[in-house]
Amino acid sequence: MSAPRAALLSRLKPDLYVVLILAMVVVASLLPATGAAATGFGWATKVGIGLVFFLHGARLSRDAVIAGMTHWRLHLLVLSVTFVLFPLLGLGIAALPAAITPSALAPGIILLGCLPSTVQSSIGFTAIARGNVAAAVAAATASNLLGVLLTPLLVAATLHAAGGALSLGSVRTIVLQLLVPFIAGQVLRPWVGPWIQARGKVLSWVDRGAILLVVYTAFSDAVAGGLWRKVGALDLVRVLVICAALLGVLLAATTLLARALKFDKADEIAIVFCGSKKSLASGVPMASVLFPAALVGPMLLPLMIFHQIQLMACAVIAQRYAARDASQG
C-alpha cells in the first residue's frame, strides 16, 4: 500500500481522540460530577486550561510566522477566511429559524466560526497533498497566535450581534487563563522549548488529558442543567448537516478564491487546508473560559461534530490533490 493511501485510510478512521471526547460526554451523562466533586473538577479544569495555553505558547514558533510573512498574500487570505468569512457564516447560520438551527446549539456554531485554524492536521494534510508546507506552517501558526486575542473579541462581537454578551468577569478570566499562560510560554520558549519538543508525544497527552477533563466537567454541569431535555437526537442530526454544509462552503470558497487570485497549486493546497479548518485543541479550553459552566457542553457539540467531518473530508481531498499529474505542480 502506498504511503499516501495509507495516510488517507488512517484519516478516514474515526479519530481516537474524538472517540475519547465522546466517551467523556457519555460518562458525564451517566455519572455527572456533583457537589464537592464538581468543585474539585472545576479547579482542576482551570489549572489544565492554563497548562494547555502555556504549552501552546511554548510550542508555537515565532520564527515560522516571521519567515512566512514574505508570502503575505497567502496569509492575508487564510486569516481573512478564518477570522472574517467563517465568523460571518457562523453568525448567519445561528440567526436562521429554530426549525433549521437548534437554538440551544446556535451559540456553539458562533463559537465554531470564531476559532483559529488547526496546526498539526492543516500541515499534515498539506504535506500529503504535496502543497506548500512552509506556507502552511506559517499560516496555521499565525492563526493560532492571533486566535488567542481575536477569538474572544470575535465571540464577544458576534454574541452581541446575536443578542448576547460577555461579562467583565469573562474578560478578566480570559486574560488570566488564556493570555497570561500563553505569553509566559512564548517568553520562556528559548529555555523550555527544546525540552518540550523532546517530550512532544508525552506532553501531547497532557494537552489532551486536560481537554478531556474540560469536556467531562463541562458536560457534567450541562447535564445537571438539563442538557438532554433541551437537545434531542433530531437537533444533533440538524447540526451534523449544518456542519457538513458549512465545511463544503468553506472548502469551495478557499479553492475558488485561491484560483481567482492566481495562486499556484501548492499555495492553493495550503490555503484550502489552513482556511477551512477549526481547532478542537483551542476551542475546548476557550469555550470553558468564555462561557458559564452550564453552557459549555452545548457550545462544544458543533465543534466536535465539525472536527470529525473536517478530518474525513480533508483526507479525501488531500488524496485527490496528491494524485494529480506531476506536471501540475
C-alpha positions, 0 to 999 in steps of 0.5 A: 500500500502506498504511503499516501493511501495509507495516510488517507485510510488512517484519516478516514478512521474515526479519530481516537481522540474524538472517540475519547471526547465522546466517551467523556460526554457519555460518562458525564451523562451517566455519572455527572460530577456533583457537589464537592466533586464538581468543585474539585473538577472545576479547579482542576479544569482551570489549572489544565486550561492554563497548562494547555495555553502555556504549552501552546505558547511554548510550542508555537514558533515565532520564527515560522510566522516571521519567515512566512510573512514574505508570502503575505498574500497567502496569509492575508487570505487564510486569516481573512477566511478564518477570522472574517468569512467563517465568523460571518457564516457562523453568525448567519447560520445561528440567526436562521429559524429554530426549525433549521438551527437548534437554538440551544446549539446556535451559540456553539456554531458562533463559537465554531466560526470564531476559532483559529485554524488547526496546526498539526492536521492543516500541515499534515494534510498539506504535506500529503497533498504535496502543497506548500508546507512552509506556507502552511506552517506559517499560516496555521501558526499565525492563526493560532497566535492571533486566535488567542486575542481575536477569538474572544473579541470575535465571540464577544462581537458576534454574541452581541450581534446575536443578542448576547454578551460577555461579562467583565468577569469573562474578560478578566478570566480570559486574560488570566487563563488564556493570555497570561499562560500563553505569553509566559510560554512564548517568553520562556520558549528559548529555555523550555522549548527544546525540552518540550519538543523532546517530550512532544508525544508525552506532553501531547497527552497532557494537552489532551488529558486536560481537554478531556477533563474540560469536556467531562466537567463541562458536560457534567454541569450541562447535564445537571442543567438539563442538557438532554431535555433541551437537545434531542437526537433530531437537533444533533442530526440538524447540526451534523448537516449544518456542519457538513454544509458549512465545511463544503462552503468553506472548502469551495470558497478557499479553492475558488478564491485561491484560483481567482487570485492566481495562486499556484497549486501548492499555495492553493493546497495550503490555503484550502487546508489552513482556511477551512479548518477549526481547532478542537485543541483551542476551542475546548479550553476557550469555550470553558473560559468564555462561557458559564459552566452550564453552557459549555457542553452545548457550545462544544457539540458543533465543534466536535461534530465539525472536527470529525467531518473536517478530518474525513473530508480533508483526507479525501481531498488531500488524496485527490490533490496528491494524485494529480499529474506531476506536471501540475505542480 
